[in-house]
């Protein structure tokens, strides 16, 4: 096996490990009796907060875990109906989950900078996914594909946040009050910038036939 192919497989496997690992970790918030430092700083007795937070976490985990299947070339070509079915679940999960994310963003414990960062992420999450859905409804396959890349880039903020925050705290030894507002922006803005660069340089390939 060529080295570049081997390294690509290793990278892909590690990426899947992070995606499904974060998805499963998110579900632990629904398990009673499991201690969580994150929840200890939240208004868990607030009914509104609980509704928006758990809506965001649950549906976000579903959307995150569906991404690898939706971007599978083999699945798109061989099981178009399944691809479309999973796509509907993905879109629904984000359009509803992003509303929950927007509502919970304003409960950020480190102030308005973090709240604004997560609030803008929620709006971007909704917008990019809605544009992807609208494009495919209009038969605009290439546009749909590009907007789906943007959508999943924002979905992956759940992963990049959990990579960057420990680095801020352990390596750069930033206080949490400083690290969290930074990661509220750093977990998704670079993702989108990278995807925009990648879309601009790649040769477009259709997701499936426009017919």
Secondary structure, 3 states (H helix, E strand, C coil): CCHHHHHHHHHHHHHHHHHHHHHHHHHHHHCCCCCCHHHHCCCCCCHHHHHHHHHHHHHHHHHHHHHHHHCCHHHHHHCHHHHHHHHHHHHHHHHHHHHHHHHHHCCCCCCHHHHHHHHHHHHHHHHHHHHHHHHHHCCCHHHHHHHHHHHHHHHCHHHHHHHHHHHHHHHCCCCHHHHHHHHHHHCCHHHHHHHHHHHHHCCCCCCCCCC
